Amino acid sequence: MNTARLFAGVVIGVGATLTIDLWALLLKRAFAIPSLDYCFLGRWVLHMPEGKFAHARIGDAAAKPHECTVGWAAHYSIGVTLAVLFVSLASAGWLAQPTLLPALVFGVVTVLMPFLTIQPAFGLGVASSKAPHPNKARLKSVMTHTVFGVGLWLWARLLSGMF
């Protein structure tokens, strides 16, 4: 991957992650649907150096200093990493003329990451099977990752003249 494609992936990743955050804000303000608390993501990350990778309930795990900052940084780092991966897999012409379908499919596929890693590690089970309302949690995850895919496409479209 050349420097321009890497830079494009980083910028698109920040934009697509910001799109998720705007979506979450809309859900919260318009429909009173709470967002994922990224402080818990930070708590999870900060427990890793101690060898603790899974929790019975992440909310019951000991709070860590700066967990919110670390959580938000992790959230954006994950988004950027996934976008760089997508840009590296996309055809050379995709950055010049981004199309929705590949980005949307990639976004939806990325829901496997929380389903198979983060949710079980938080004590929610595979695909939120142990959550109070598993199907609602799954739908919210799929919707969020669909929005990520739309964000990949949208930001690539906005920046397509630059790359």
C-alpha positions in Angstrom: 0.0 0.0 0.0 1.4 3.4 -1.0 1.4 6.4 1.3 -1.5 8.1 -0.5 -3.8 5.1 -0.1 -2.7 4.7 3.6 -3.4 8.4 4.2 -6.8 8.0 2.4 -7.6 5.1 4.6 -6.8 7.0 7.8 -8.9 10.0 6.8 -11.8 7.9 5.6 -11.6 5.9 8.8 -11.8 9.0 11.0 -14.7 10.2 8.9 -16.6 6.8 8.9 -16.1 6.6 12.7 -17.4 10.1 13.1 -20.4 9.1 11.0 -21.1 6.3 13.6 -20.8 8.9 16.4 -23.3 11.2 14.6 -25.6 8.3 14.1 -25.4 7.4 17.8 -26.1 11.1 18.7 -29.2 11.1 16.5 -30.4 7.8 18.1 -29.9 9.2 21.5 -31.4 12.7 20.9 -34.3 11.7 18.7 -35.2 8.3 20.1 -33.6 8.1 23.5 -31.6 5.0 22.4 -28.3 5.0 24.4 -25.0 4.6 22.7 -22.2 2.2 23.6 -20.3 3.6 26.5 -16.7 3.8 25.2 -15.4 4.1 28.7 -16.1 0.4 29.0 -14.0 -0.2 25.9 -11.2 1.8 27.6 -11.7 -0.2 30.8 -11.4 -3.5 28.8 -8.3 -2.3 27.0 -6.7 -1.1 30.3 -7.3 -4.5 31.9 -5.4 -6.3 29.1 -1.9 -5.5 30.4 -2.9 -7.4 33.6 -3.8 -10.4 31.5 -7.5 -9.9 31.9 -9.1 -10.2 28.4 -12.7 -11.3 29.3 -15.0 -10.2 32.1 -18.2 -11.6 33.6 -19.6 -8.1 33.3 -17.4 -5.2 32.1 -19.5 -2.8 34.3 -18.4 -4.7 37.4 -14.7 -4.7 36.5 -12.5 -2.2 38.4 -12.6 1.3 36.9 -9.3 2.5 35.5 -7.9 6.0 35.3 -8.4 7.6 31.9 -10.6 4.7 30.7 -12.9 7.1 28.8 -10.0 8.7 26.9 -8.6 5.3 26.1 -12.0 4.0 25.0 -12.6 6.9 22.6 -9.0 6.5 21.3 -9.6 2.8 20.8 -12.9 3.4 19.1 -11.3 5.7 16.5 -8.2 3.5 16.2 -10.4 0.5 15.4 -12.4 2.5 12.8 -9.2 3.8 11.2 -7.6 0.3 11.1 -10.7 -1.2 9.5 -10.9 1.6 6.9 -7.2 1.1 6.1 -7.9 -2.6 5.7 -10.9 -1.8 3.4 -8.9 0.6 1.3 -6.1 -1.9 0.9 -8.6 -4.5 -0.3 -10.6 -2.2 -2.6 -9.7 -2.0 -6.2 -7.3 0.7 -7.3 -10.1 2.6 -8.9 -12.4 2.6 -5.9 -10.8 5.6 -4.3 -11.1 7.6 -7.5 -14.8 6.6 -8.0 -16.1 5.1 -4.7 -19.2 3.0 -5.0 -21.6 2.2 -2.1 -21.9 -1.6 -2.3 -18.3 -2.7 -1.5 -18.1 -0.3 1.4 -21.6 -1.3 2.7 -20.8 -5.0 2.5 -17.5 -4.4 4.3 -19.2 -2.4 7.0 -21.8 -5.1 7.6 -19.1 -7.8 7.7 -17.2 -5.8 10.4 -20.1 -6.5 12.8 -18.4 -9.9 13.3 -15.7 -8.2 15.3 -17.9 -7.1 18.2 -20.1 -10.2 17.9 -17.2 -12.5 18.3 -14.7 -10.6 20.4 -15.8 -7.4 22.2 -19.3 -8.5 23.3 -18.1 -11.9 24.7 -15.2 -10.1 26.4 -17.6 -7.7 28.0 -19.6 -10.6 29.4 -22.5 -10.2 26.9 -21.9 -13.5 25.1 -21.4 -14.2 21.4 -23.5 -11.7 19.5 -24.9 -10.3 22.7 -26.6 -13.6 23.5 -26.5 -12.8 27.3 -27.7 -9.2 26.9 -31.0 -8.3 28.5 -32.5 -7.8 24.9 -30.2 -9.8 22.6 -32.1 -9.1 19.4 -32.2 -5.4 20.0 -28.5 -5.4 20.8 -27.8 -7.3 17.6 -29.9 -5.1 15.5 -28.2 -2.0 16.9 -24.8 -3.5 16.2 -25.7 -4.4 12.6 -27.2 -0.9 12.1 -24.1 0.8 13.5 -21.8 -1.2 11.3 -24.0 -0.6 8.3 -23.6 3.1 9.1 -19.9 2.6 9.2 -20.0 1.2 5.7 -22.1 4.1 4.5 -19.5 6.4 6.2 -16.7 4.7 4.3 -18.4 5.4 1.0 -19.5 8.9 2.0 -16.1 10.1 3.1 -14.4 8.4 0.2 -16.8 10.3 -2.1 -16.2 13.6 -0.3 -12.4 13.1 -0.6 -12.3 11.3 -4.0 -10.8 14.3 -5.8 -7.9 14.4 -3.4 -6.6 10.8 -4.0 
